[in-house]
């Protein structure tokens, strides 16, 4: 989830192929793909299961001469907000898919781009496109597939029902044995973020070894959190030592949301996944990242840019067993 805003639902028309497979680049634990809008581009966009619609930046809107209508402000993971506009995209292409007449948002992502160091960041692809398809994330090959037809999955894959709320995916999972509804968010760079009410109710702040540090940047500014490690159970697997954020902000999605937690790409990349939106089902099986130890990478601002502090001591590390494919 990079931005949290809901637009009026508009069903775009479809032309060309009913499926496509495109490469993605994993950067800062976000999936970046190349798109074309009105035949122009390529534009680099984040694949974000936590966002409702397609968003483009003001620079893209100006380049394409898209009309921008003021629509108030947008909020996200940070505690502030930013100005938001709506527009209409005549044609949108991802690989061989062609969509027409898409209601979209226009939002400034330049602060995130500068802070994280994205080479390009032109927009976000959310539920408005993803929700029409079976979305396959092949983390091993770093390929994204959108298909109108069911996608093949291995016999050993686990399947979990998903629920949708405002286009966002929710599944049942558990952290340190405590069960709840978890938000599945490929736009989240972290492994796991507990929502404030859940973290407070279950005393997760107690004894957190890292206190009140910047753990990312979203719409609304920096994200301040405590950090600790937890054991997460999802997709039939038990994964210990997961770097987990405990929000310190009093505003923003993590401070006010009703879910138990947000599962970000830092954890999701351990699996190859099919998000079958039409069937309301997730299929998952281990990727080559599955057994990797989760690493806490401290962040710091230097000259207005957020960067990883290389070779820093990890105060969250404790001895823990390896992930298990069965919970």
C-alpha positions as CSV (number, residue, x, y, z in Angstrom):
1,X,0.0,0.0,0.0
2,X,1.7,3.2,-1.2
3,X,-1.4,5.3,-1.2
4,X,-4.8,4.7,0.4
5,X,-7.6,6.3,-1.6
6,X,-10.8,4.9,-3.2
7,X,-12.1,6.0,-6.5
8,X,-15.5,5.4,-8.0
9,X,-15.5,2.0,-9.7
10,X,-15.3,2.2,-13.5
11,X,-15.1,-1.0,-15.5
12,X,-12.5,-0.5,-18.2
13,X,-13.0,-2.2,-21.6
14,X,-10.6,-4.9,-22.7
15,X,-9.0,-5.4,-26.1
16,X,-6.2,-7.6,-27.4
17,X,-4.9,-10.6,-25.5
18,X,-6.7,-11.9,-22.4
19,X,-3.4,-12.8,-20.7
20,X,0.1,-11.6,-20.5
21,X,3.4,-12.4,-18.8
22,X,6.0,-9.7,-18.2
23,X,9.2,-9.4,-16.3
24,X,9.4,-7.5,-13.1
25,X,12.4,-6.0,-11.2
26,X,12.4,-6.5,-7.5
27,X,13.7,-3.2,-6.1
28,X,13.5,-2.3,-2.4
29,X,11.1,-5.3,-2.1
30,X,8.7,-3.8,-4.6
31,X,7.8,-5.3,-8.0
32,X,8.4,-2.8,-10.8
33,X,7.0,-3.4,-14.3
34,X,7.0,-1.5,-17.5
35,X,3.7,-0.1,-18.9
36,X,2.5,2.1,-21.7
37,X,-0.2,4.7,-21.4
38,X,-1.8,6.2,-24.6
39,X,1.0,4.6,-26.5
40,X,3.6,6.5,-24.6
41,X,6.3,5.1,-22.3
42,X,7.6,2.9,-21.0
43,X,6.5,3.9,-17.5
44,X,7.8,2.2,-14.4
45,X,5.0,1.3,-12.0
46,X,4.7,-0.7,-8.7
47,X,2.5,-3.7,-8.6
48,X,0.5,-3.0,-5.5
49,X,-2.2,-5.4,-4.1
50,X,-2.8,-2.9,-1.3
51,X,-3.9,-0.1,-3.6
52,X,-7.4,0.3,-5.1
53,X,-6.7,1.8,-8.5
54,X,-4.1,2.9,-11.0
55,X,-2.3,6.0,-10.0
56,X,0.2,8.1,-12.1
57,X,2.4,10.9,-11.0
58,X,1.7,14.6,-12.0
59,X,4.8,14.4,-14.3
60,X,3.2,11.5,-16.2
61,X,-0.2,13.3,-16.3
62,X,1.4,16.5,-17.7
63,X,3.4,14.5,-20.3
64,X,0.3,12.8,-21.5
65,X,-1.9,16.0,-21.3
66,X,-4.4,14.2,-19.0
67,X,-7.0,16.4,-17.4
68,X,-6.5,16.5,-13.6
69,X,-9.5,17.1,-11.3
70,X,-8.7,18.1,-7.7
71,X,-10.1,15.4,-5.3
72,X,-8.8,16.3,-1.8
73,X,-5.9,14.5,-0.2
74,X,-4.5,11.0,-0.2
75,X,-3.2,9.2,2.8
76,X,-0.9,6.2,3.1
77,X,1.6,4.5,5.4
78,X,3.0,7.8,6.6
79,X,1.2,10.0,9.2
80,X,0.6,12.9,6.8
81,X,-1.2,13.3,3.5
82,X,-0.7,14.7,0.0
83,X,-2.8,16.4,-2.6
84,X,-4.7,14.0,-4.9
85,X,-6.3,14.4,-8.3
86,X,-8.4,12.2,-10.5
87,X,-8.1,11.6,-14.2
88,X,-9.2,9.3,-17.0
89,X,-6.6,7.1,-18.8
90,X,-7.8,6.4,-22.4
91,X,-5.6,3.4,-22.9
92,X,-3.3,1.4,-20.6
93,X,-1.1,-1.4,-21.7
94,X,0.8,-4.1,-19.7
95,X,2.5,-6.5,-22.0
96,X,-0.1,-7.7,-24.5
97,X,-3.0,-6.6,-22.3
98,X,-4.8,-3.4,-23.5
99,X,-7.3,-1.7,-21.2
100,X,-9.4,1.4,-22.1
101,X,-11.1,4.1,-20.2
102,X,-9.5,3.6,-16.8
103,X,-10.4,5.9,-13.9
104,X,-7.1,6.8,-12.3
105,X,-5.6,8.9,-9.6
106,X,-2.8,11.4,-9.9
107,X,-0.4,11.5,-6.9
108,X,3.0,12.9,-6.2
109,X,5.5,10.0,-5.5
110,X,8.6,12.1,-5.8
111,X,9.4,12.1,-2.1
112,X,9.3,8.3,-2.0
113,X,11.4,8.1,-5.2
114,X,14.1,10.4,-3.8
115,X,14.1,8.8,-0.4
116,X,14.3,5.2,-1.5
117,X,16.3,5.8,-4.7
118,X,14.0,4.3,-7.2
119,X,15.6,4.7,-10.7
120,X,12.0,5.6,-12.0
121,X,8.7,5.7,-10.2
122,X,5.8,6.7,-12.5
123,X,2.8,5.2,-10.8
124,X,1.0,2.3,-9.1
125,X,-1.0,-0.6,-10.5
126,X,-3.7,-1.6,-8.0
127,X,-7.0,-3.5,-7.8
128,X,-8.6,-1.6,-10.7
129,X,-6.4,-3.7,-13.1
130,X,-5.3,-6.6,-11.0
131,X,-8.8,-7.5,-9.7
132,X,-10.0,-8.7,-13.1
133,X,-7.4,-11.5,-13.4
134,X,-5.6,-14.4,-12.0
135,X,-2.3,-12.7,-11.0
136,X,0.7,-15.0,-11.0
137,X,3.9,-13.9,-9.2
138,X,6.7,-16.2,-10.2
139,X,9.3,-14.9,-7.7
140,X,11.9,-17.5,-9.0
141,X,11.8,-16.2,-12.6
142,X,10.7,-12.7,-11.6
143,X,7.8,-12.8,-13.9
144,X,4.2,-11.4,-13.5
145,X,1.3,-13.1,-15.3
146,X,-2.2,-11.6,-15.6
147,X,-4.7,-14.1,-17.1
148,X,-8.5,-14.3,-17.5
149,X,-8.2,-18.1,-17.3
150,X,-7.1,-20.1,-14.3
151,X,-3.3,-20.5,-13.9
152,X,-1.6,-23.8,-13.3
153,X,-0.2,-24.4,-9.8
154,X,2.0,-27.2,-8.4
155,X,0.2,-30.1,-6.6
156,X,2.1,-29.2,-3.5
157,X,0.8,-25.6,-3.5
158,X,-1.3,-24.5,-0.5
159,X,-4.6,-22.7,-1.2
160,X,-6.2,-20.2,1.1
161,X,-9.5,-18.2,0.7
162,X,-9.1,-14.5,0.4
163,X,-11.5,-11.8,1.2
164,X,-11.6,-8.4,-0.5
165,X,-12.4,-5.1,1.1
166,X,-12.0,-1.9,-1.0
167,X,-10.0,-4.0,-3.4
168,X,-7.5,-5.0,-0.7
169,X,-6.7,-8.7,-0.1
170,X,-7.1,-10.2,3.4
171,X,-6.2,-13.7,4.6
172,X,-6.2,-15.6,7.9
173,X,-2.7,-15.9,9.4
174,X,-1.0,-15.8,12.8
175,X,2.0,-14.0,14.5
176,X,3.5,-15.6,17.6
177,X,0.5,-17.9,17.7
178,X,-2.0,-15.0,17.7
179,X,-4.5,-15.3,14.9
180,X,-6.1,-12.5,12.9
181,X,-7.0,-11.1,9.5
182,X,-3.8,-10.0,7.7
183,X,-3.6,-7.5,4.9
184,X,-1.6,-8.8,1.8
185,X,0.3,-5.8,0.4
186,X,2.9,-6.1,-2.3
187,X,3.3,-2.3,-2.1
188,X,4.8,-2.7,1.4
189,X,8.6,-3.0,1.4
190,X,8.8,-4.7,4.9
191,X,8.2,-8.3,5.9
192,X,5.5,-7.7,8.5
193,X,3.9,-4.6,10.1
194,X,1.5,-5.0,13.0
195,X,-1.4,-2.5,13.1
196,X,-1.2,-0.4,16.2
197,X,-4.4,-1.6,17.9
198,X,-3.3,-5.3,17.5
199,X,0.3,-4.6,18.6
200,X,-0.9,-2.8,21.7
201,X,-3.7,-5.3,22.6
202,X,-1.2,-8.2,22.5
203,X,1.8,-6.4,24.1
204,X,4.1,-6.6,21.2
205,X,5.8,-3.3,22.1
206,X,7.2,-4.8,25.2
207,X,11.0,-5.6,25.0
208,X,11.3,-4.5,21.3
209,X,15.0,-4.1,20.9
210,X,14.8,-1.3,18.4
211,X,12.7,1.8,19.3
212,X,11.2,4.6,17.2
213,X,13.3,4.4,14.1
214,X,12.4,5.2,10.4
215,X,11.5,2.0,8.7
216,X,10.3,3.3,5.4
217,X,8.7,6.2,3.5
218,X,5.1,6.2,2.1
219,X,2.5,8.7,1.1
220,X,2.3,11.0,4.1
221,X,6.0,10.8,4.9
222,X,8.4,8.7,7.0
223,X,7.1,5.6,8.8
224,X,8.4,5.4,12.4
225,X,8.3,2.1,14.2
226,X,9.7,-0.1,16.9
227,X,11.2,-3.3,15.5
228,X,11.4,-6.9,16.8
229,X,11.3,-10.4,15.4
230,X,8.3,-12.7,15.4
231,X,7.2,-16.1,14.1
232,X,4.6,-16.0,11.4
233,X,2.3,-18.8,10.2
234,X,0.8,-18.4,6.7
235,X,0.3,-20.5,3.6
236,X,0.8,-23.7,5.6
237,X,4.3,-22.6,6.6
238,X,5.9,-21.4,9.9
239,X,8.6,-18.8,9.5
240,X,10.6,-17.7,12.6
241,X,12.7,-14.6,12.9
242,X,10.5,-12.3,10.8
243,X,11.6,-8.7,11.1
244,X,8.4,-7.0,12.3
245,X,7.5,-3.3,12.5
246,X,5.4,-1.9,15.4
247,X,4.0,1.5,14.3
248,X,4.8,4.5,16.4
249,X,2.8,7.0,14.3
250,X,-0.6,8.1,15.6
251,X,-1.9,8.7,12.1
252,X,-1.6,6.8,8.8
253,X,-2.8,3.4,7.7
254,X,-0.8,1.3,10.1
255,X,-1.9,3.4,13.1
256,X,-5.7,3.4,12.2
257,X,-6.3,0.2,10.3
258,X,-8.5,-2.6,11.6
259,X,-6.5,-5.6,10.4
260,X,-4.0,-7.4,12.6
261,X,-1.1,-6.9,10.3
262,X,0.2,-6.1,6.9
263,X,2.2,-8.8,5.0
264,X,4.7,-7.0,2.8
265,X,6.9,-8.3,0.0
266,X,9.8,-8.9,2.4
267,X,7.8,-11.9,3.5
268,X,5.7,-12.6,0.4
269,X,8.8,-13.1,-1.8
270,X,9.4,-16.3,0.1
271,X,6.6,-17.8,-2.0
272,X,5.5,-18.0,-5.6
273,X,1.9,-16.9,-5.5
274,X,-1.2,-16.9,-7.6
275,X,-3.7,-14.3,-6.5
276,X,-6.9,-15.7,-8.1
277,X,-9.2,-12.7,-7.7
278,X,-12.2,-14.2,-9.6
279,X,-12.1,-17.3,-7.4
280,X,-11.2,-15.4,-4.2
281,X,-8.3,-17.8,-3.6
282,X,-4.6,-17.6,-3.1
283,X,-2.2,-20.4,-4.1
284,X,1.3,-20.4,-2.7
285,X,4.4,-22.5,-2.8
286,X,8.0,-21.9,-1.6
287,X,10.3,-19.8,-3.8
288,X,14.1,-19.8,-3.7
289,X,13.9,-17.0,-1.1
290,X,12.0,-19.3,1.3
291,X,14.8,-20.3,3.6
292,X,16.7,-17.0,3.7
293,X,17.2,-15.4,7.1
294,X,15.2,-12.2,7.4
295,X,17.6,-9.3,7.8
296,X,16.9,-6.1,9.6
297,X,18.5,-3.3,7.5
298,X,18.7,-0.1,9.5
299,X,17.7,3.1,7.6
300,X,19.0,6.6,7.9
301,X,18.4,9.9,6.2
302,X,21.5,11.6,4.7
303,X,20.9,14.8,2.7
304,X,17.2,14.1,2.5
305,X,17.6,10.6,1.1
306,X,16.8,7.4,3.0
307,X,19.4,4.7,2.7
308,X,20.4,1.4,4.2
309,X,23.2,1.6,6.8
310,X,25.6,-1.0,5.4
311,X,27.4,-3.4,7.7
312,X,25.4,-2.2,10.7
313,X,25.1,-4.5,13.8
314,X,21.7,-6.1,13.9
315,X,20.2,-5.6,17.4
316,X,17.1,-7.8,16.6
317,X,19.0,-11.0,16.0
318,X,18.5,-14.0,18.2
319,X,19.1,-17.6,17.5
320,X,16.1,-19.1,15.8
321,X,15.3,-22.3,13.8
322,X,14.9,-22.4,10.0
323,X,11.5,-21.8,8.3
324,X,9.3,-24.9,8.1
325,X,7.1,-25.6,5.0
326,X,4.4,-27.0,7.3
327,X,2.9,-25.1,10.2
